[in-house]
Amino acid sequence: MKWTEIPTGKTHSAFQHFMVALGEEADVAVERINSEVEFTNRLATYARNGGLEPSSSQQRAREIMGKNFFGVEEAIRHFGANPTRRQLANLSEVPFSETTLQQCKDTHVLVAVFPLSIRGAREKVQGKGLFYDQKWYNEEAFASERGEVSWQLVRKTSIDNSTSKNWADQQALLGEDDEVPTAQVLVYTIIGHFLATGERLFEKIYVRTSSVRSDGYRVCVGRFGVSGLNVYDGGWDGGSDDGLGVSSARK
C-alpha cells in the first residue's frame, strides 16, 4: 500500500512514535532525512525489511552478484516472507566462496530460498499473470513441497549443449560441483528474479528438474513468456527434445 493510501491519523501517529524514539537527536535525524537521499533510502530499506540488518557475508555477496542477488530483503518484499530467528541464523553466512561468486556472478542467481511451495508462490503472485493457467499439478506432491531455507546458486540458463539429450546424457554434463535443483527451488528463483529485476529466465526453453510427479515422469519448468511460467511433465527420462535442456545449481 502506498503511503498516500494510509489513513492520515496512522501516518501522524507513526511519525510521532519515531520522533519520541529519537529523543534529543530528533533534529539531527530530520535534517539528514531531508538532505541525504542515501540515508533516507537506508532507513526505508531497514523498515521494509522488518528491522533486519544484513550480515557482512550477505553484503559482500550482494556487491559481487549485483542484480543476480535475491536475498532476505527481496524475499520479504516480493514473497511476503516473515523470517524466524532460526531462518535468519541459517542464512547469515552465504555458503559460497567469493571466488565461486565471482565466477558465477553473470551466469547464476544467488537466492535466499524460503520454504514456499510452487502452489504457495502461485498464490502470492495471483493476478499478476506470472503463472500459466494450469491445474494438473494442484494435487501433485511436488507442487506442495516447501523445501528448506537455504542459499542456492542457480544457473540462469540450461546447461550448455543439454538439449536434444535424454536425462542420463544430461546428467553426464553436470560438473562435479553442480546438481539439478528441485522444481520448488527453480520456480522460486525464476519468479523471484523476475519480480526483483523484470528479467525472464528460461523464456524460450524448458528445463528438467530433480522433481518427479506421482507417475514417475520428471517435472520440467520454463517457457516463461507473457502467458506466464509453465510447469509440465517432461515425459520419459529416456526421451529428448531440442527445446528441453536441464537446469543446474552449485552444490
SULBEL-V5536 format. One record per residue. N is the residue number from 1. RES is the residue in one letter. OMEGA is omega in whole degrees, -180 to 180 (* if undefined). Layout:
# SULBEL-V5536
N:RES:OMEGA, N:RES:OMEGA
This chain:
# SULBEL-V5536
1:M:177, 2:K:-177, 3:W:179, 4:T:-180, 5:E:180, 6:I:178, 7:P:-177, 8:T:-180, 9:G:-179, 10:K:180, 11:T:179, 12:H:179, 13:S:180, 14:A:180, 15:F:-180, 16:Q:178, 17:H:-180, 18:F:-180, 19:M:179, 20:V:180, 21:A:180, 22:L:178, 23:G:-176, 24:E:179, 25:E:-176, 26:A:-178, 27:D:179, 28:V:-179, 29:A:-180, 30:V:179, 31:E:-179, 32:R:178, 33:I:-178, 34:N:-173, 35:S:-175, 36:E:-178, 37:V:-178, 38:E:178, 39:F:179, 40:T:179, 41:N:179, 42:R:177, 43:L:-179, 44:A:179, 45:T:179, 46:Y:-180, 47:A:-180, 48:R:-177, 49:N:179, 50:G:179, 51:G:-179, 52:L:176, 53:E:179, 54:P:178, 55:S:178, 56:S:178, 57:S:179, 58:Q:180, 59:Q:-180, 60:R:179, 61:A:179, 62:R:179, 63:E:-178, 64:I:-172, 65:M:-180, 66:G:-177, 67:K:-180, 68:N:179, 69:F:177, 70:F:-173, 71:G:-179, 72:V:-179, 73:E:-180, 74:E:179, 75:A:178, 76:I:-175, 77:R:-171, 78:H:-179, 79:F:-179, 80:G:180, 81:A:178, 82:N:-170, 83:P:172, 84:T:178, 85:R:-180, 86:R:179, 87:Q:178, 88:L:178, 89:A:-180, 90:N:-178, 91:L:-174, 92:S:179, 93:E:176, 94:V:-171, 95:P:179, 96:F:-179, 97:S:177, 98:E:178, 99:T:179, 100:T:180, 101:L:178, 102:Q:180, 103:Q:-173, 104:C:-170, 105:K:-180, 106:D:-174, 107:T:-175, 108:H:172, 109:V:175, 110:L:-171, 111:V:169, 112:A:-175, 113:V:175, 114:F:-180, 115:P:180, 116:L:-177, 117:S:176, 118:I:178, 119:R:178, 120:G:178, 121:A:179, 122:R:179, 123:E:-179, 124:K:-175, 125:V:-179, 126:Q:179, 127:G:-179, 128:K:178, 129:G:-176, 130:L:176, 131:F:174, 132:Y:-176, 133:D:-179, 134:Q:179, 135:K:-171, 136:W:-175, 137:Y:-179, 138:N:-178, 139:E:-180, 140:E:-177, 141:A:-176, 142:F:-177, 143:A:179, 144:S:179, 145:E:-174, 146:R:180, 147:G:-179, 148:E:175, 149:V:-175, 150:S:169, 151:W:178, 152:Q:178, 153:L:-168, 154:V:179, 155:R:-175, 156:K:-180, 157:T:175, 158:S:177, 159:I:-178, 160:D:176, 161:N:-178, 162:S:177, 163:T:-180, 164:S:178, 165:K:176, 166:N:-175, 167:W:-178, 168:A:-180, 169:D:177, 170:Q:178, 171:Q:-179, 172:A:-179, 173:L:-179, 174:L:174, 175:G:-178, 176:E:179, 177:D:-177, 178:D:174, 179:E:178, 180:V:-178, 181:P:175, 182:T:176, 183:A:180, 184:Q:-180, 185:V:-177, 186:L:179, 187:V:178, 188:Y:-179, 189:T:-178, 190:I:-178, 191:I:180, 192:G:-179, 193:H:178, 194:F:-180, 195:L:-177, 196:A:-172, 197:T:-175, 198:G:-180, 199:E:178, 200:R:175, 201:L:179, 202:F:-176, 203:E:-174, 204:K:-175, 205:I:170, 206:Y:174, 207:V:176, 208:R:174, 209:T:178, 210:S:-178, 211:S:176, 212:V:178, 213:R:-172, 214:S:-180, 215:D:176, 216:G:178, 217:Y:-175, 218:R:179, 219:V:179, 220:C:-177, 221:V:175, 222:G:-175, 223:R:-176, 224:F:-179, 225:G:-177, 226:V:178, 227:S:177, 228:G:-179, 229:L:179, 230:N:172, 231:V:-177, 232:Y:179, 233:D:-175, 234:G:177, 235:G:-176, 236:W:179, 237:D:-180, 238:G:-179, 239:G:179, 240:S:-178, 241:D:-178, 242:D:176, 243:G:-177, 244:L:177, 245:G:178, 246:V:180, 247:S:177, 248:S:176, 249:A:178, 250:R:179, 251:K:*
